[in-house]
Amino acid sequence: MSNQILPPIDYYSNESNWGNYQYITLSQLVDNFMLNYIGDDRLLSNVKRYNVLSHMKRGIQEFNYDSVKEVKVMEVELSDTLLLTLPGDFVSYVRVSVLGNDGLLRTLSKDTRTLIGTAYLQDHLYNILFDENGYPLEANETETFKKYSSLNFSEENERRDFNYTPRFGIETNQNRNGYFTIDKRKGVMSFSSNIGTKVIVLEYISDGLEYNNGDEVQVHKFAEQSLYNYVRYMLLSNKYGVQEYIVNRAKRDYYSELQNTRIRLMEAKGTELLILLKGRGKWLK
């Protein structure tokens, strides 16, 4: 239903329909490819649906990493442990912010000066302790993270209108809003103590395959043709007996369409660009 033209009353009365027409589902992508690119009278024949599905999923992942980059947003109140569990479909963060008292987002900086490692339990001779299966015993995870979150900041920082400290000669990575450290293996983020129990806004990139249902996995329609070309190129490059020039032509078609997709997804608006260019003419005081 997400790509069918609905009567206006059905569209506006059902919140789940809002904005869905700009996307196409994974199931529809596979069905369209099987219908238009595979057959006895076509270059690709005897191709199984699960092969198309596998390449289509991989193509969606690649597009989400490099081209589509649709940002997902998670807003959550931080507990007194100063820990945030990463979303299940988290791949990479775009921005981490704290919600100020004035309702504006204040960007946090990643603390590269410290590294969250796994703390092992040791005896009085500093020997690592092991469990009955021969694996090292790890220290309490919460306490391990909290010792990396002991930076102290004044409450005056909350009333500032800019992010970075104006003090001359201070380290360039100083940020009065606070810091975060991320441990991807454990799937958590740790925050500096000045943040407290405020609301954290995490903007991140997903691989686009967070749902198991092919009707729920969606891709922007601007990337549709690029995905078809990608799957076609992958299938031909892995098929025995296909001449090299055919594979190279499929490769060129894919990269050509990929460039068009990236341009379309840039969403560059003339009026927005004009505002940015006008700002370049202002004198800095």
C-alpha positions as CSV (number, residue, x, y, z in Angstrom):
1,M,0.0,0.0,0.0
2,S,2.9,2.4,0.5
3,N,3.4,3.0,-3.2
4,Q,-0.2,3.0,-4.4
5,I,-1.9,6.3,-5.1
6,L,-4.5,6.6,-2.4
7,P,-7.6,8.8,-2.3
8,P,-6.7,12.0,-0.3
9,I,-9.1,11.1,2.5
10,D,-7.4,7.7,3.0
11,Y,-3.9,9.2,2.8
12,Y,-4.5,12.0,5.4
13,S,-6.6,10.0,7.8
14,N,-4.0,7.3,8.2
15,E,-0.7,8.5,9.7
16,S,1.2,5.4,8.5
17,N,0.6,6.5,4.9
18,W,2.2,9.9,5.3
19,G,5.3,10.3,3.1
20,N,5.5,6.7,2.0
21,Y,4.9,7.3,-1.7
22,Q,8.5,8.5,-2.1
23,Y,9.7,5.0,-1.2
24,I,9.6,1.6,-2.8
25,T,9.8,-1.6,-0.8
26,L,12.3,-4.4,-1.1
27,S,9.6,-6.8,-2.2
28,Q,8.6,-4.6,-5.0
29,L,12.2,-4.1,-6.1
30,V,12.8,-7.8,-6.3
31,D,9.4,-8.4,-8.1
32,N,10.2,-5.6,-10.7
33,F,13.7,-7.0,-11.3
34,M,12.4,-10.6,-11.8
35,L,9.8,-9.3,-14.3
36,N,11.9,-6.9,-16.3
37,Y,15.4,-8.3,-16.3
38,I,15.1,-12.1,-16.1
39,G,13.7,-14.4,-18.8
40,D,14.5,-16.9,-21.6
41,D,14.8,-14.0,-24.1
42,R,17.0,-11.9,-21.9
43,L,20.6,-11.8,-21.0
44,L,19.9,-13.1,-17.5
45,S,18.0,-16.4,-17.3
46,N,17.6,-19.2,-14.8
47,V,18.3,-16.8,-11.9
48,K,16.7,-17.7,-8.6
49,R,14.7,-15.2,-6.6
50,Y,16.8,-15.7,-3.5
51,N,19.9,-14.6,-5.6
52,V,18.2,-11.4,-6.6
53,L,17.1,-10.8,-3.0
54,S,20.6,-11.3,-1.7
55,H,22.2,-8.9,-4.1
56,M,19.3,-6.4,-3.6
57,K,19.9,-6.4,0.1
58,R,23.6,-5.8,-0.3
59,G,22.9,-3.0,-2.7
60,I,20.5,-1.3,-0.2
61,Q,23.3,-1.5,2.4
62,E,25.8,0.1,0.1
63,F,23.4,2.8,-0.9
64,N,22.6,3.6,2.7
65,Y,26.3,3.9,3.5
66,D,27.4,6.0,0.6
67,S,24.6,7.6,-1.3
68,V,21.2,7.7,0.3
69,K,22.4,8.3,3.9
70,E,19.0,8.8,5.3
71,V,19.5,9.9,8.9
72,K,17.5,8.3,11.6
73,V,16.9,10.1,14.9
74,M,16.6,8.7,18.4
75,E,15.7,10.9,21.4
76,V,16.1,9.4,24.8
77,E,16.5,10.7,28.4
78,L,19.9,9.8,29.8
79,S,20.0,7.9,33.1
80,D,22.3,8.6,36.0
81,T,24.6,5.9,34.7
82,L,25.5,8.2,31.8
83,L,25.2,5.3,29.4
84,L,23.1,5.1,26.2
85,T,22.5,1.8,24.5
86,L,22.9,2.1,20.7
87,P,19.9,1.3,18.5
88,G,19.8,-2.2,17.1
89,D,20.3,-1.0,13.5
90,F,23.1,1.5,14.3
91,V,26.0,1.6,11.8
92,S,27.6,5.0,12.3
93,Y,26.6,8.3,14.1
94,V,26.1,11.6,12.3
95,R,25.7,13.9,15.2
96,V,25.2,13.5,19.0
97,S,23.5,16.4,20.8
98,V,22.0,17.3,24.1
99,L,18.7,19.2,24.4
100,G,19.2,22.5,26.1
101,N,16.8,24.2,28.5
102,D,15.9,26.6,25.6
103,G,14.8,23.7,23.4
104,L,17.8,24.0,21.1
105,L,20.2,21.2,20.3
106,R,23.8,21.5,21.5
107,T,26.3,19.4,19.6
108,L,28.6,17.1,21.7
109,S,32.1,16.2,20.7
110,K,33.6,12.7,20.6
111,D,36.3,12.4,23.3
112,T,39.3,11.0,21.4
113,R,41.6,11.5,24.5
114,T,40.2,8.5,26.2
115,L,39.4,5.0,25.0
116,I,36.8,2.7,26.7
117,G,38.4,-0.7,27.0
118,T,37.4,-3.9,28.6
119,A,38.5,-4.0,32.3
120,Y,39.5,-7.4,33.5
121,L,39.4,-8.6,37.2
122,Q,42.8,-9.2,38.7
123,D,44.1,-10.7,41.9
124,H,46.5,-9.1,44.4
125,L,49.4,-10.1,42.2
126,Y,47.7,-8.4,39.1
127,N,47.1,-11.7,37.4
128,I,43.9,-11.8,35.3
129,L,41.1,-13.9,36.8
130,F,39.3,-16.5,34.6
131,D,36.0,-18.3,34.9
132,E,35.4,-22.0,34.8
133,N,35.4,-22.0,31.0
134,G,38.8,-20.3,30.8
135,Y,37.6,-16.8,29.8
136,P,38.7,-13.6,31.5
137,L,36.4,-12.1,34.1
138,E,35.3,-8.6,33.2
139,A,34.7,-5.8,35.7
140,N,31.3,-4.2,36.2
141,E,30.4,-2.5,32.9
142,T,28.6,0.5,34.5
143,E,31.5,1.4,36.8
144,T,34.0,1.0,34.0
145,F,32.1,3.5,31.8
146,K,31.5,6.0,34.7
147,K,35.2,6.5,35.4
148,Y,35.5,7.8,31.8
149,S,32.7,10.3,32.4
150,S,34.2,12.4,35.2
151,L,34.8,15.6,33.4
152,N,33.5,18.6,35.3
153,F,31.9,21.7,33.7
154,S,30.3,24.8,35.1
155,E,26.6,25.4,34.8
156,E,27.4,28.7,33.1
157,N,28.1,26.8,29.9
158,E,24.4,26.0,29.5
159,R,23.7,29.8,29.1
160,R,26.3,30.2,26.3
161,D,25.1,30.7,22.8
162,F,27.9,29.0,21.1
163,N,29.5,25.5,21.2
164,Y,33.2,25.8,21.6
165,T,35.2,27.6,24.3
166,P,36.7,31.0,23.4
167,R,39.7,30.7,25.6
168,F,42.9,31.4,23.6
169,G,45.5,28.6,23.5
170,I,43.2,25.9,24.8
171,E,43.0,22.5,23.1
172,T,41.1,22.6,19.9
173,N,38.8,19.7,20.9
174,Q,37.4,21.5,23.9
175,N,33.6,21.7,23.9
176,R,31.7,23.3,26.7
177,N,28.5,21.3,25.8
178,G,30.1,18.0,26.8
179,Y,31.6,14.8,25.4
180,F,30.7,11.3,24.5
181,T,32.7,8.1,24.0
182,I,31.4,5.2,22.0
183,D,32.1,1.4,22.3
184,K,30.7,-0.2,19.2
185,R,31.6,-3.7,20.4
186,K,29.5,-3.4,23.6
187,G,26.9,-1.2,21.8
188,V,26.9,1.7,24.3
189,M,27.9,5.4,24.5
190,S,29.2,7.0,27.6
191,F,28.7,10.8,28.3
192,S,30.6,13.3,30.4
193,S,29.2,14.2,33.9
194,N,28.1,17.7,33.1
195,I,25.3,16.3,30.9
196,G,23.5,14.6,33.8
197,T,20.0,13.2,33.1
198,K,19.3,15.5,30.1
199,V,17.7,14.4,26.8
200,I,20.2,13.0,24.3
201,V,19.4,13.2,20.5
202,L,21.3,10.7,18.4
203,E,21.3,11.1,14.7
204,Y,22.7,8.0,13.0
205,I,23.0,6.0,9.8
206,S,21.3,2.6,9.4
207,D,22.0,-0.1,6.8
208,G,18.3,0.1,5.8
209,L,17.7,-3.6,6.7
210,E,16.4,-3.1,10.2
211,Y,13.2,-5.0,9.4
212,N,12.8,-8.6,8.5
213,N,9.7,-8.1,6.4
214,G,10.5,-7.2,2.8
215,D,7.4,-4.9,2.7
216,E,8.8,-2.8,5.5
217,V,12.3,-2.4,4.1
218,Q,12.1,0.7,1.9
219,V,14.4,2.7,-0.4
220,H,13.9,6.1,-1.9
221,K,12.6,6.0,-5.4
222,F,15.6,8.1,-6.7
223,A,17.8,5.0,-6.0
224,E,15.5,2.5,-7.7
225,Q,17.2,2.3,-11.1
226,S,20.6,2.3,-9.5
227,L,19.7,-0.8,-7.5
228,Y,18.5,-2.6,-10.6
229,N,21.7,-1.8,-12.4
230,Y,23.7,-2.9,-9.3
231,V,22.0,-6.3,-9.1
232,R,22.3,-6.8,-12.9
233,Y,26.0,-6.0,-12.7
234,M,26.5,-8.4,-9.8
235,L,24.6,-11.2,-11.4
236,L,26.5,-10.9,-14.7
237,S,29.9,-10.6,-13.1
238,N,29.3,-13.9,-11.2
239,K,27.8,-15.8,-14.1
240,Y,30.0,-18.3,-16.0
241,G,30.5,-17.7,-19.7
242,V,29.5,-14.0,-19.9
243,Q,31.8,-12.0,-22.2
244,E,33.9,-9.4,-20.5
245,Y,32.6,-6.5,-22.5
246,I,29.1,-7.3,-21.4
247,V,30.1,-7.2,-17.7
248,N,32.0,-3.9,-18.3
249,R,29.0,-2.4,-20.0
250,A,26.8,-3.4,-17.0
251,K,29.4,-1.9,-14.7
252,R,29.5,1.4,-16.6
253,D,25.7,1.6,-16.6
254,Y,25.6,1.1,-12.8
255,Y,28.2,3.8,-12.0
256,S,26.6,6.2,-14.4
257,E,23.2,5.8,-12.8
258,L,24.8,5.9,-9.4
259,Q,26.1,9.4,-10.1
260,N,22.6,10.5,-11.2
261,T,21.2,9.1,-8.0
262,R,23.7,11.0,-5.8
263,I,22.9,14.3,-7.6
264,R,19.1,13.7,-7.1
265,L,19.5,12.9,-3.5
266,M,21.6,16.0,-2.7
267,E,18.3,17.9,-2.4
268,A,20.1,21.2,-3.2
269,K,17.5,24.0,-3.3
270,G,18.2,27.2,-5.1
271,T,16.8,29.5,-2.4
272,E,18.8,27.7,0.3
273,L,22.0,27.9,-1.7
274,L,21.3,31.7,-2.2
275,I,21.0,32.2,1.5
276,L,24.3,30.5,2.1
277,L,26.1,32.5,-0.6
278,K,24.8,35.7,0.8
279,G,26.2,34.8,4.1
280,R,29.7,34.7,2.6
281,G,29.6,38.5,2.0
282,K,29.4,39.4,5.7
283,W,32.4,40.9,7.5
284,L,33.7,39.0,10.5
285,K,34.1,41.1,13.6
